Structures are given as structure tokens and as C-alpha cells.
């Protein structure tokens, strides 16, 4: 690696001046940041800065919500309850999102199971 503007031992280095000819944009000519030798600067510096990755929705939460919405079909509410509980336990230890979807699927599944049990009791004992 070459250094621009070095001085022999015992002498002081030339003073930095942003307007001097040996520096372009405040950096020595040909300067490369360490670790970026093989990267395209246009790709690195084109964005507004660090952009956080988008949160990922857990697939179990989506499945719990779908089962909760389809719980008018008998026994699908049970699947919504199982998927919702399992997803909520898994989401406790991850950075994924979807907690609201899992809760909604769990609640819809529980309500549908209660309604189906009421319908079963009415059909068996009233009829």
C-alpha cells in the first residue's frame, strides 16, 4: 500500500489541507477503505444508509389465521387453536412477526369450537 505525501524520518509530514492538489474529497488519491477492495462503490453508497431488513411473518401465524377464518368447517377450529398456541410459543424466542395473527387465529378457533359444541349439544339433547 502506498502512502501519499510521506516525509523522510525526522521531518514533519506536510499539513493536511482540503484544498490541496494531493487529496480528492479529503482522501489521498487511490485510497480504498479496508475491506471494500472488491466491492462496487456505486452499490455501497447509493442508498440512504443502513436500511433494516423487513420483518418476516411467521408461517404458522398465517396458517392459524386461515384456519380460524375457515373454522365454520367442523374441527378446523381445533387446528387453529393448536397452530395458534404453537406459533405463540415459537414467536416468544424469535424475531419474526405475526403475534397478532396467531392470537386472532387462536381466538377465532376457540369461539368456533365453543359454537360447534353448543350446536352439538342442541342437536343431541333437544332433538
N, C-alpha and C positions, 0 to 999 in steps of 0.2 A: 504494500500500500504506500503510495507516495503522499508526502505532506507538502502542501504548497506554502511557500514563504517561511521555510525553516531557516534558522540562523546558526552559524557555527557556535561551538561551545564557548562560553564566556561572554557572548554578546547577547543583548536583549532581542527578543523577537519583534518584528515590525508590529506597530499598533494596529488594531482592527479598526477599519473604517468602512461602514456600509457602502460608501460611495466609491471605494477603491476599485480598481480595474481587476484585481485578482479574485474578487469574490462576486458571485452572481446570486442575487437574492439572499445575501447574508451567509452563504455557504461557499467553501472552496470549489473551484471548477472540477467537475468529475466526482464530487462527493456522493457516496451512496450510503444510506443508513444501514448499519449492520443487520443482517438477517433478511434484507429486502433485495439482495443482488439479483435474484431470479424472478422477481415479481414485476408486473407491469404497473408503473406509477399511475397511469391514467385509470386503471381499475381500482387501485388502492384509494386514491384521493378524489374520486369522482363523486362519492356520496356525501351526505351532510354530516357524517361522523358515525359513531357506533349506533347501530340500529339493533335493538333487542330482537331475538327470534320470536315469531308469533307463538303464542301458547297453543299446545296441542290438546284437542278434546279427546278424552278417553273414549275408546270404542265401546266399552262396557256401559258407560253412561248413556251413550246414544241408543244402545240396544235396550237398556232398561226403559228409556223414554218411549221407544217404539212399542215395546211390549205393554207398557202402561196405556198407551193410546189404543192398542188393539185388545185391551182387556175385556171388551164386550164379548169376546170369544171365551167360552169357559176354560179355566185353568191357565190361560195366558197371564192372568194377574199374578199367579204364583211365580211364574218365571220372572215377571217384572220385579217382584219383591226380592227374589233370590239375586237377580242381577244387580238391583239397586244396592242391597246390603254389601255384596261382594265388591262392587265398584267403590262405594264409600270407604270401605276398609283399605282398598288399594290406593285410593287417592290421598289418604292420610300421609303416605310415605313417598309421594311423588310430586313433581312439579306440573303435572298435567292439569288441565281444567276439566270441568264437566260435573262439578259437585251439584249444581242446581238441577242439571238434567237427571242425575241419579236420584236426587230427592223427589223430583216430580214423578219419575217412573215408579219409585217406591210408594209414594202416596196414592197415585192412581191405581196401582196394583192392589194395595191394601183396601181401598174403597171398593174396587170391583169384586174382590174376594168376599168382602162383607155383604155386598149386594147379592152376589150369587148364592151365598149361604142363606140369606133371607128368602130368596126365591125358592131354593131347595126346601127350606122348612115349610114355606107356604104350600108348595106343591105336594109334599109328603103328608102333612098333617091336616091341611084344610080340605084337600080333595078327597 
